[in-house]
Amino acid sequence: MVRSLLAVSSLFLLLLSSGCMNLEAASPTKTEKTIMLSNNHMQKADAFHEQPLSLAEIQYGKNSVYFNGSRSKKWVALTFDDGPDDIYTPAILRILNKYHVHATFFLIGQKAAQYPNIVKQIVADGNIIADHSWDHPLLPKLSNQKVLSEIDRCRQQLKQITGKDVAIMRPPYGAIKGKKQVILRDGFQIVDWDVDTLDWKPGRTPEQILNSIKKELKHGSIILDHSGGGNRSATVKMLPALIQYLNSKGYQMVTVDQMLHIPAYKLNETN
Ligand SMILES: [Zn+2]
């Protein structure tokens, strides 16, 4: 058993290092190398689940919390956290559909169980779903085992509803201290944001939300909004104006997997 695991590990390291060497020759950018490592890791993650971290994995981990995409393209990713619910998430979906825009929804497992049809609608509309934990705890305060159960329970719930095995997660509050490797080893890519709209703050107006985005926006920005977890009427009201603004400035709106060149779903998904 140990011998076969070692053999698998050696093969993986060989694949990884040969992949790296090919990349050195073919494409010189650091970002692309990181992405290739990430994809290799995704495919072999299960074999490594119980193993100590390899050097390649440690390097991979250093580069695997994404805050933005390439700054060289005029594109942005709209992301919505804390859904689904049955009021604001459907309203946001209607607006996205109207403007033919796709976004990324970081969903809470417990809410997904409550509103499975909204989750299905998010996917049916061409958006991406991702993991935002089972019930939105501060992960750094939990044991490693509890962190894994929080994100895996959400993943299982989303898979049960949609058949999709999500591969991207965002920690609640973006809080990841001390837990990054645990999450990466579980086969996830971690995606945070670089533009925080603070749309969750009580009393925040649509104008304030939009102005904060205009001020902070860069090429490759990942914009954080919320589709659930409270009264999101200001977010809903602001969204058409945001999309119109981005269109008028020539920004392409994409999902985070497109922007970061990472898989949204695990390769073993059945559909
Ligand atoms: Zn959240």
Boltz pocket constraint, residues with backbone or C-beta under 6 A from the ligand:
constraints:
  - pocket:
      binder: B
      contacts: [[A, 81], [A, 82], [A, 132], [A, 136], [A, 171], [A, 172], [A, 173]]
      max_distance: 6.0
